[in-house]
Structure formats: C-alpha cells, structure tokens
Amino acid sequence: MGKEGTNSCDRHIEVTPSDIQDLNDDVDSWGANGLNGPCTVRDLVNRIGDKWSVLVILRLGRQPERFRQLLRSVEGISQRMLTVTLRSLERDGLVNRQVLGTSPPAVEYSLTSLGFSFLSHVAGLAHWAIDHEAEIIECRKTYDETNS
C-alpha cells in the first residue's frame, strides 16, 4: 500500500518541475488572474469536458455528416443534446453548419479550419486514453480495493 495521499499506480515520475514549467509558460496570464474569471482556457476545458463534444469533433474529423448520421453514429446522444452540442461547437467556431438545397432541406456539419486545428489535440487525448485504458482500469481496481 502506498503512502497516504499517493496513488500506488503513479509510475509516471519522468516529468520534472522544469518540464511542467515549460508546459505552463503560455498560461501566465491565466495564472496571474488567479486561475479564475473569464478565460479561454477554462472555456475550452469546459467544452472538451462535456459529455459529447469530443465525440462529435472526432466524428466530424473523419468527414462532414448530416444531423441524422451524427445522431446514429454518436452512441447514446439524444437529438436535443446533439443539437445543443452542435450549436455550442458552431458558436466556438469549431463546426460549420451548412443547409443543403435538397428537398426536404438537409443540414450538413463539418469542422472549420479552427476545428481541424483543434482535432489533432483532441485526437491525441483520445489516443492517450486508448493507449492507457488497461493501466487506468488497473489503477481504479487497486484504488477501489484499498479504499472501500
């Protein structure tokens, strides 16, 4: 059993304080603001931290899709939540909404250039989660066994 306040699965000690400083150099203004208040970083973390945005971005990163295609392909999302998510992503400039001149009218969604620039980071997060899935599951199991 690890020391109190530590995670026995924490084997990633290769990150040094100078590495962390390098990663944080670009967020000095946010830190100077006490890490609160209106902030692009906080807004973006809220966006990728919601339940559906990352899945929609990853899906649209493959190809533009119509609303119904997205609804079928993003498992578990309701029509209302897909609408809300797409509107938020459109508002942030990550998704483009195009009304097609078909009968009946259809709407197609695609990533904007800003959305594509964000996609590589979201995809990196997704790949990291996939690559470390077994380790995370094992850490959860160990934690649950020692803390139940």
Buried (B, 14 or more C-beta within 10 A) or exposed (E): EEEEEEEEBEEEEEEEEEEEEEEEEEBEEBEEEEEEEEBEEBEBEEBEEBEBBBBBBBBBBEEBBBBEBBBEEBEEBEEEBBEBBBEBBBEBEBBBEEEEEEEEEBBBBBBBEEBBEBBEEBBEEBEEEEEEEEEEEEBEEBEEEEEE
